[in-house]
């Protein structure tokens, strides 16, 4: 690891002031950042340790759930309010990483983790996300783990966070604080598709810190589930995953949110699939039609065509269980 | 218990005033680490900071650059080589230790981030000559071959049992999944954890 400076802070104002300097990164759990630094993928000059900030809480309010940016994955997954009112969050978190990492990793950091694309993580390979303009070996190379939706000629890397997929299905809002003050960013607008600038993954500016995530209380949230398919039984990133939140009137879908991991360059919401189901009975036929709407614009590469079929089956499996 | 959480915060903070690295890369010049109640732990690139830890019940101070992981501080600075470095990427679990009672991967945290923390390593489990019940269970069930992952397995198992996640073989497999065994002694590891958990409940 390259040598770097380190400052631990206790005051949010100081955190964003120090974090605003170019070459500075925040560190919370460190479970992704330190690997990236060891591999020379990320090379900050300075780390600002934000663990001293009072942001490690989970509270339930009349309007929903508020999760501090420094709450640990384990604490959120085990929180009674989360398990009762927003089960998809607990399921997505418990399907993530390992018990040790869930003790360490923060919610804010989880949302900002970097792609698992092997070319991105190998500092000896070209990668437009790591070195803009250097090329993308995945597009004509080993693409099994890559996206079939939302890609560009510059990048087809997937976003690896299970939590982010669940948050997208719950219409969460990300609260950030920077030198310019605080702002609220709907999670649907937080992540950016790669386009011609795959190194810009989200709308955060230098020095902006995720202070909290708000999750609204909805009829759908209580009936929400997460299904994650992996290459081994556990402790692995998703090949494909599905987060579904649905409000039913008998069998009729009053409202629904569907989000997917492993298939998109961002945590992938599918308004097209939702639209197929809204107002209809949840049947094998409507579910299948929703799945086809999801993948209508899919652009598979050499090694990931199987995902187009697999994600539709995963969606069917999950929704059948919610009927 | 799980209603809120946070990393252990420093109980004593130090600010490094100076850093002098000799041109030839020889021994670092002694420097003064000044206790500053309201200050923050800070070190510039190439500078060191003094980190005070409680390791297996003993207060230990290490002077480290910010880039030194807790794992390397334990092994290379404090001579506690029972904690193993496997992948050094958080994937194998060989470096698992307890920090303030919770299991963590010590390769994925910096020593400077753990100022004031209580660390338990494999060396801290036995009471004198009496092994910890989880250590005894691993021996009883022959739960290792090469031993490379064993300290991490045992530290993780201690926490797994303490967390209440050892109620069935299936639950043990899920909650011990952060610890890989290249010799594939999983059957015996699961049996050892189940046995130790039974002992802890009775």
Boltz contact constraints between the chains, C-beta under 6 A:
constraints:
  - contact:
      token1: [A, 1]
      token2: [B, 67]
      max_distance: 6.0
  - contact:
      token1: [A, 3]
      token2: [B, 45]
      max_distance: 6.0
  - contact:
      token1: [A, 3]
      token2: [B, 46]
      max_distance: 6.0
  - contact:
      token1: [A, 4]
      token2: [B, 45]
      max_distance: 6.0
  - contact:
      token1: [A, 5]
      token2: [B, 44]
      max_distance: 6.0
  - contact:
      token1: [A, 5]
      token2: [B, 45]
      max_distance: 6.0
  - contact:
      token1: [A, 6]
      token2: [B, 43]
      max_distance: 6.0
  - contact:
      token1: [A, 6]
      token2: [B, 66]
      max_distance: 6.0
  - contact:
      token1: [A, 6]
      token2: [B, 112]
      max_distance: 6.0
  - contact:
      token1: [A, 7]
      token2: [B, 40]
      max_distance: 6.0
  - contact:
      token1: [A, 7]
      token2: [B, 42]
      max_distance: 6.0
  - contact:
      token1: [A, 8]
      token2: [B, 40]
      max_distance: 6.0
  - contact:
      token1: [A, 8]
      token2: [B, 41]
      max_distance: 6.0
  - contact:
      token1: [A, 9]
      token2: [B, 40]
      max_distance: 6.0
  - contact:
      token1: [A, 30]
      token2: [B, 108]
      max_distance: 6.0
  - contact:
      token1: [A, 30]
      token2: [B, 109]
      max_distance: 6.0
  - contact:
      token1: [A, 31]
      token2: [B, 90]
      max_distance: 6.0
  - contact:
      token1: [A, 31]
      token2: [B, 108]
      max_distance: 6.0
  - contact:
      token1: [A, 34]
      token2: [B, 108]
      max_distance: 6.0
  - contact:
      token1: [A, 35]
      token2: [B, 89]
      max_distance: 6.0
  - contact:
      token1: [A, 49]
      token2: [B, 113]
      max_distance: 6.0
  - contact:
      token1: [A, 51]
      token2: [B, 7]
      max_distance: 6.0
  - contact:
      token1: [A, 52]
      token2: [B, 9]
      max_distance: 6.0
  - contact:
      token1: [A, 56]
      token2: [B, 4]
      max_distance: 6.0
  - contact:
      token1: [A, 56]
      token2: [B, 5]
      max_distance: 6.0
  - contact:
      token1: [A, 56]
      token2: [B, 6]
      max_distance: 6.0
  - contact:
      token1: [A, 57]
      token2: [B, 4]
      max_distance: 6.0
  - contact:
      token1: [A, 72]
      token2: [B, 5]
      max_distance: 6.0
  - contact:
      token1: [A, 75]
      token2: [B, 2]
      max_distance: 6.0
  - contact:
      token1: [A, 75]
      token2: [B, 5]
      max_distance: 6.0
  - contact:
      token1: [A, 78]
      token2: [B, 2]
      max_distance: 6.0
  - contact:
      token1: [A, 98]
      token2: [B, 177]
      max_distance: 6.0
  - contact:
      token1: [A, 98]
      token2: [B, 178]
      max_distance: 6.0
  - contact:
      token1: [A, 99]
      token2: [B, 175]
      max_distance: 6.0
  - contact:
      token1: [A, 99]
      token2: [B, 178]
      max_distance: 6.0
  - contact:
      token1: [A, 100]
      token2: [B, 96]
      max_distance: 6.0
  - contact:
      token1: [A, 100]
      token2: [B, 103]
      max_distance: 6.0
  - contact:
      token1: [A, 100]
      token2: [B, 104]
      max_distance: 6.0
  - contact:
      token1: [A, 100]
      token2: [B, 105]
      max_distance: 6.0
  - contact:
      token1: [A, 100]
      token2: [B, 178]
      max_distance: 6.0
  - contact:
      token1: [A, 103]
      token2: [B, 102]
      max_distance: 6.0
  - contact:
      token1: [A, 103]
      token2: [B, 104]
      max_distance: 6.0
  - contact:
      token1: [A, 104]
      token2: [B, 104]
      max_distance: 6.0
  - contact:
      token1: [A, 234]
      token2: [B, 174]
      max_distance: 6.0
  - contact:
      token1: [A, 234]
      token2: [B, 177]
      max_distance: 6.0
  - contact:
      token1: [A, 235]
      token2: [B, 177]
      max_distance: 6.0
